[in-house]
Amino acid sequence: MKIAFYSPLKSPNHPVPSGDRLMARLLISALQRAGHKVYVVSELRAFLREPSTPEVADLFGRAEAEKERIAAQWRASGPPDAWFCYHLYYKAPDLIGPSLAREFGIAYLTAEASYSERRNIGLSAEMQDRVLDAVRLADVNICLTERDRDGLAAAASDARLTLLPPFIDPALMLARKPEPQPGRLITIAMMRPGDKMQSYGMLAEALARLTHLPWTLSIVGDGPQAAQVQALFSRFKADRIFWHGEKTADEIADLLSASSLYLWPGCGEAFGLAYLEAQAAGLPVVAQAVAGVPSVVVHDRTGLLTPPDDVAAYAQAIERLLTYDGLRAGLASEARVFASEERSIDRAAMKLADILDQYVKRAR
């Protein structure tokens, strides 16, 4: 099929790296591996951090203009077979695809759509109505976590839902042999307000309880809160913390292959592709059993998951893996198999092929 791909939150071509951009690119690649022709149909960003009447009106106007542009192209050269929308939610609804799908009679699909009842307030409620319209229209809604699937099922019982677990392309990690240095910890995350800062804060608090152990921490990432993150870790001696800033995918793979544990509490994480990348490199993960994290880290198999907001438990889990290398090594081996085989892009491509065959081709 010829598939028009759209990501209202962040385009696959956006210049700033993030998990959203990476997942969009992975979905495109997986669809292509499944034999489909995929192109990015629009660069319109529909993200509204705090919706206001003027902002919403402006966005709706730009969306209408974009619909007219795309419709004119399709009338001239023919429409695609399907519209594939990735990551729509109340802050970034799909304001283009549903009406075009109806007008041209093409399949409509979503991936990682989410709905939250508690967001039905003011203008956010209108945005959520747009999300539900898309979810109900969709030939299939591809959910990346059971949490999202359950939320959509509760809000739209008639929606067609299926599960595709988060996945990565493990090639860069598998090209390197794990050579973990004892006590070398690593975390990789953007430095921005909200959940990310909460995770950085929790990590710093946990490590402050472990200064009696020999460890170092590599921090990979950058962002508007870089100074605040550095302040959180200023309590530690300079030879414990290594600041790497933003790195390329190859550089990150090199750093991971030389580390022994991947640490990231994961406050509010939808799931976190960095967890899968670390595991593919042979690193056990220490995270919280919160939000979508359990969809990418298997407790007692590929890492340790601790109760939410429990700094003491989180510190104890880190200490356990720093002091019992046999346990760490066993988790490391399982982590590499899990991420590189069970959550590989090749397996995801096969699953996507089955999903489209089941829900879309039979419906057309």
matplotlib code that plots the C-alpha trace (Angstrom):
import matplotlib.pyplot as plt

x = [0.0, 0.9, 0.7, 0.6, 2.3, 1.6, 2.8, 1.0, 3.2, 6.6, 7.5, 10.0, 12.0, 12.0, 15.6, 15.4, 16.0, 13.5, 11.8, 8.8, 10.9, 12.7, 9.5, 8.0, 11.1, 11.0, 7.3, 8.1, 11.0, 9.0, 6.1, 8.7, 10.2, 6.7, 6.5, 4.6, 5.5, 5.5, 5.9, 5.5, 2.4, 2.5, 4.9, 2.1, 2.8, -0.4, 1.2, -0.4, 1.3, -1.5, -4.4, -5.9, -8.7, -6.4, -3.9, -6.6, -8.2, -4.8, -4.1, -7.5, -6.9, -3.6, -5.0, -7.8, -5.2, -3.1, -6.2, -6.9, -3.3, -3.2, -6.7, -5.6, -2.5, -4.6, -7.2, -4.4, -2.3, -4.5, -4.8, -2.8, -4.3, -4.1, -3.4, -1.3, -1.3, 1.3, 0.9, -2.3, -3.5, -5.2, -2.2, -1.6, -4.8, -5.0, -6.9, -6.2, -6.4, -10.0, -11.8, -9.4, -9.9, -13.7, -13.6, -11.3, -12.5, -9.1, -8.1, -7.3, -4.9, -3.5, -0.5, 0.0, -3.3, -4.2, -7.1, -7.3, -10.7, -9.2, -8.2, -11.8, -11.7, -12.1, -10.4, -8.6, -12.0, -12.5, -9.1, -10.0, -13.2, -11.0, -8.9, -12.0, -13.4, -10.1, -10.0, -13.6, -13.0, -9.8, -9.7, -7.4, -5.7, -2.2, -1.5, 2.1, 1.2, -1.6, -2.1, -3.0, -5.1, -7.1, -7.6, -9.0, -11.2, -12.8, -13.4, -14.5, -15.7, -16.5, -12.9, -10.8, -7.7, -4.6, -1.2, 2.2, 4.9, 7.6, 10.6, 14.0, 16.5, 19.2, 21.9, 24.1, 24.1, 24.6, 27.6, 29.4, 30.5, 29.5, 32.5, 31.0, 33.3, 32.6, 30.5, 30.1, 26.5, 24.8, 21.7, 20.4, 17.6, 16.7, 17.0, 13.6, 10.9, 8.4, 8.8, 12.4, 13.5, 11.6, 13.5, 16.9, 16.0, 15.1, 18.3, 20.4, 18.7, 19.1, 22.8, 23.4, 22.6, 25.2, 28.4, 29.9, 30.1, 32.6, 30.6, 30.7, 27.7, 27.8, 25.0, 24.1, 21.7, 21.1, 18.2, 16.8, 17.2, 20.9, 22.0, 19.3, 20.4, 24.0, 23.0, 21.3, 24.5, 26.8, 26.8, 29.0, 32.8, 33.8, 35.4, 32.1, 30.0, 30.8, 28.8, 28.6, 26.0, 24.1, 25.7, 25.2, 23.6, 27.1, 28.6, 25.7, 26.2, 29.9, 29.1, 26.5, 28.8, 31.3, 28.7, 27.4, 24.0, 21.4, 19.6, 16.5, 13.6, 11.1, 8.7, 5.7, 7.4, 5.1, 7.5, 11.1, 13.0, 16.3, 15.5, 15.3, 18.5, 20.4, 19.1, 20.1, 23.6, 23.6, 22.7, 20.3, 17.9, 16.9, 13.6, 10.3, 7.2, 5.3, 3.4, 4.5, 7.9, 6.9, 6.1, 9.8, 11.6, 10.8, 11.2, 13.7, 14.5, 16.0, 16.2, 14.7, 11.5, 10.8, 7.6, 6.7, 8.2, 10.2, 13.7, 14.9, 13.7, 15.3, 18.6, 18.5, 17.9, 21.0, 23.1, 21.9, 23.2, 26.4, 27.3, 26.0, 27.7, 26.3, 22.8, 23.8, 25.4, 22.4, 20.0, 22.4, 22.3, 18.5, 18.2, 20.3, 18.1, 14.8, 15.6, 17.5, 15.2, 11.8, 11.6, 13.5, 12.3, 12.2, 9.7, 7.7, 7.6, 6.1, 3.5, 2.6, 2.2, -0.2, -2.1, -2.6, -3.6, -6.2, -7.7, -7.2, -6.9, -9.9, -11.9, -11.2]
y = [0.0, 3.6, 5.2, 8.9, 9.2, 12.1, 12.9, 15.9, 16.1, 16.0, 15.3, 12.5, 15.3, 17.6, 18.8, 18.2, 14.5, 12.9, 9.6, 10.8, 11.5, 8.2, 6.2, 7.9, 7.0, 3.4, 3.0, 4.3, 2.0, -1.0, -0.3, -0.1, -3.4, -4.8, -3.9, -0.6, 2.7, 5.4, 9.2, 12.1, 13.8, 16.9, 18.9, 20.7, 20.6, 20.5, 20.6, 23.1, 23.0, 25.0, 25.5, 29.0, 30.3, 32.3, 29.5, 26.9, 29.2, 29.7, 26.0, 25.2, 27.7, 26.3, 22.8, 23.7, 25.2, 22.1, 19.9, 21.9, 21.7, 17.9, 17.4, 19.4, 17.2, 14.0, 15.1, 15.8, 12.6, 10.3, 9.6, 7.1, 3.8, 4.8, 7.6, 6.6, 9.0, 8.6, 9.8, 11.8, 13.0, 16.1, 18.3, 17.1, 15.9, 14.9, 17.9, 16.8, 13.0, 12.1, 14.4, 13.5, 9.8, 10.3, 12.5, 10.2, 6.9, 5.7, 3.6, 5.5, 4.2, 5.5, 4.4, 5.5, 7.4, 8.1, 9.4, 10.7, 11.4, 13.9, 16.2, 16.9, 20.5, 23.6, 23.6, 20.4, 18.6, 19.8, 18.5, 15.1, 15.0, 15.3, 12.4, 10.2, 11.0, 9.7, 6.7, 5.7, 6.3, 4.3, 0.9, 0.0, 1.8, 0.4, 0.6, 0.5, -0.2, -2.0, 1.2, 3.1, 0.3, 0.1, 3.9, 3.9, 0.9, 2.7, 5.9, 4.3, 0.7, 0.4, 1.3, -1.4, -1.8, -4.0, -4.1, -3.6, -3.4, -0.7, -1.8, -0.6, -1.2, -2.9, -3.0, -0.3, -2.1, -5.5, -4.3, -3.8, -6.3, -5.4, -4.6, -3.3, -1.5, -2.2, 0.5, 2.5, 3.8, 5.7, 7.6, 9.2, 11.8, 15.2, 18.0, 19.7, 20.7, 18.3, 14.5, 14.6, 16.9, 14.8, 11.7, 13.5, 14.7, 11.2, 9.7, 12.3, 11.6, 7.8, 8.1, 10.3, 7.3, 5.2, 7.3, 4.4, 2.4, 2.9, 4.1, 6.7, 8.1, 9.2, 11.6, 12.0, 14.7, 18.4, 20.8, 24.0, 22.6, 21.7, 24.1, 22.8, 19.2, 20.0, 21.7, 18.5, 16.5, 19.2, 17.4, 14.7, 14.8, 15.8, 12.5, 10.7, 12.5, 12.7, 15.2, 14.1, 16.5, 15.5, 12.6, 10.8, 7.4, 5.8, 7.7, 6.6, 3.0, 3.2, 4.7, 2.0, -0.8, 0.3, 0.7, -1.8, -0.4, 1.9, 4.2, 6.2, 6.4, 7.0, 9.4, 9.7, 7.9, 6.7, 3.8, 5.0, 3.7, 4.5, 1.6, -0.8, 0.6, 0.1, -3.4, -4.3, -3.1, -5.6, -3.3, -4.2, -1.3, 0.1, 2.0, 2.5, 0.3, 3.4, 4.6, 2.7, 1.6, -2.1, -2.4, -2.1, -3.5, -6.9, -7.0, -9.6, -10.6, -7.6, -5.2, -4.2, -2.1, -0.4, 1.1, 4.6, 7.6, 5.3, 6.8, 4.3, 1.3, 2.7, 3.2, -0.3, -1.8, 0.1, -1.1, -4.7, -4.7, -2.8, -5.4, -8.7, -9.0, -12.5, -11.1, -8.1, -10.3, -12.6, -9.7, -8.2, -11.4, -11.6, -7.8, -8.2, -11.1, -9.3, -6.0, -7.3, -10.2, -9.9, -6.1, -5.8, -3.8, -6.9, -8.6, -5.4, -5.3, -8.8, -7.8, -4.6, -6.7, -9.0, -6.0, -4.3, -7.5, -8.2, -4.8, -2.8, -5.0, -7.0, -3.9, -2.4]
z = [0.0, -0.4, 3.1, 4.0, 7.4, 9.7, 13.2, 14.7, 17.8, 16.1, 12.5, 11.7, 10.0, 13.1, 13.8, 17.6, 18.6, 20.9, 21.6, 19.6, 16.5, 16.8, 17.2, 14.2, 12.1, 13.4, 12.4, 8.9, 8.6, 9.9, 7.4, 4.6, 5.7, 5.6, 1.9, 1.9, 0.4, 3.0, 2.7, 5.2, 4.0, 6.2, 8.5, 10.3, 14.1, 16.0, 19.4, 21.9, 25.3, 27.0, 24.6, 24.4, 22.2, 19.9, 19.6, 18.8, 16.2, 14.5, 14.5, 13.1, 10.3, 9.4, 9.5, 7.1, 4.7, 4.9, 4.2, 1.1, -0.1, 0.3, -1.2, -4.3, -4.7, -4.3, -6.8, -9.3, -8.8, -6.8, -3.1, -1.1, 0.2, 3.8, 6.3, 9.2, 12.2, 14.9, 18.5, 18.7, 22.1, 23.6, 23.1, 19.5, 17.7, 14.1, 12.5, 9.0, 8.4, 9.5, 7.1, 4.2, 4.9, 4.7, 1.6, -0.4, 1.1, 2.2, 5.2, 8.4, 11.1, 14.3, 16.5, 20.1, 20.4, 24.0, 25.9, 29.5, 31.1, 33.5, 30.6, 29.7, 30.8, 28.7, 25.3, 26.1, 26.1, 22.5, 21.6, 23.2, 21.2, 18.0, 19.3, 19.9, 16.5, 15.0, 17.2, 16.3, 12.6, 12.5, 10.7, 13.5, 16.4, 17.1, 20.8, 22.0, 25.7, 27.5, 29.4, 26.3, 25.0, 28.2, 28.2, 24.6, 25.3, 28.2, 26.2, 22.9, 23.4, 19.7, 18.6, 16.9, 19.0, 18.7, 20.5, 19.0, 21.7, 21.5, 19.4, 18.1, 15.4, 17.5, 14.7, 16.3, 19.6, 18.3, 16.3, 19.6, 22.1, 25.6, 27.7, 30.9, 33.3, 36.9, 38.6, 35.4, 35.3, 32.5, 31.9, 28.7, 28.7, 27.5, 30.1, 30.1, 32.7, 34.1, 34.2, 33.0, 35.8, 38.3, 37.1, 37.3, 40.8, 41.9, 40.4, 42.2, 45.5, 45.1, 44.3, 47.2, 49.4, 47.7, 48.0, 50.1, 46.8, 43.9, 41.0, 38.3, 36.2, 32.6, 31.8, 28.1, 27.1, 26.8, 26.9, 28.5, 32.0, 31.7, 34.4, 36.8, 36.1, 36.8, 40.0, 41.1, 40.8, 42.1, 45.5, 44.1, 43.6, 40.1, 39.3, 39.8, 37.2, 33.5, 31.4, 27.7, 26.3, 23.2, 21.3, 18.0, 17.8, 17.2, 20.2, 22.4, 21.4, 22.3, 25.7, 26.4, 25.5, 28.1, 30.9, 33.3, 34.4, 32.8, 35.3, 34.7, 37.1, 34.3, 36.0, 33.6, 30.7, 28.0, 27.6, 26.7, 23.7, 25.5, 27.8, 24.9, 23.4, 26.7, 27.0, 23.4, 24.4, 27.3, 30.2, 32.9, 33.7, 37.1, 36.7, 38.4, 37.7, 36.6, 33.5, 30.4, 31.7, 32.4, 28.7, 27.9, 31.0, 32.4, 36.2, 37.4, 33.8, 32.1, 35.0, 38.3, 38.7, 42.0, 43.4, 42.2, 44.1, 46.5, 46.5, 49.1, 47.1, 44.0, 45.7, 47.1, 43.6, 42.3, 45.2, 44.7, 41.1, 42.0, 44.7, 43.1, 39.7, 39.1, 39.2, 37.1, 34.5, 34.3, 33.8, 31.2, 29.1, 29.2, 28.4, 25.2, 24.0, 24.9, 23.2, 20.2, 19.3, 20.9, 20.4, 17.1, 14.1, 12.0, 14.3, 14.5, 10.7, 10.6, 13.2, 11.3, 8.1, 10.0, 11.5, 8.2, 6.5, 9.2, 9.7, 6.5, 3.4, 4.3, 5.0, 1.5]

ax = plt.figure().add_subplot(projection="3d")
ax.plot(x, y, z, "-o")
ax.set_aspect("equal")
plt.show()
